[in-house]
Amino acid sequence: DCRIYHRGCDYPGIAVSRSLGDCGVKSIGVSAEPEIVRWPMKGNESAYLLLCSDGVWEFLSTAQVSLLVASALKRGETPLAALQELLEVARAQWKCRIIGGVYCDDISMVLVPLGAPQAPRWDSLAVLPSHNPAIA
């Protein structure tokens, strides 16, 4: 488990080399510049792209997460159900590995079907009124 710390400090202890919000670690080598890899889509039309925050990767390996999500999808679960299962497993790992089971890092996930039609642009979508009476 390799982590990045400010010299002489015990923070932030970040375990990634790419980050979109941790501005405090830019000066010590963490970049928001993505690493870009291309794969051919031919023969992979049913593939999914899984994006997760570090709260998932803290205690689960790529192989574990891939197997969990792929197995759920092969069982006929929806992508949302597959992510719900992954969320439960990731939270359980935090609970059993952290003393007192109180702390849990953020767990964010997106599962994108790569063979799906292109999503509409955000600026072409109509804004729907809120159904929450607390939001006016």
Secondary structure as GFF3:
##gff-version 3
##sequence-region A 1 136
A	DSSP	beta_strand	4	5	.	.	.	ID=ss1
A	DSSP	beta_strand	12	14	.	.	.	ID=ss2
A	DSSP	three_ten_helix	23	28	.	.	.	ID=ss3
A	DSSP	beta_strand	48	52	.	.	.	ID=ss4
A	DSSP	alpha_helix	54	57	.	.	.	ID=ss5
A	DSSP	alpha_helix	62	74	.	.	.	ID=ss6
A	DSSP	alpha_helix	79	97	.	.	.	ID=ss7
A	DSSP	three_ten_helix	99	101	.	.	.	ID=ss8
A	DSSP	beta_strand	109	113	.	.	.	ID=ss9
A	DSSP	three_ten_helix	122	124	.	.	.	ID=ss10
###
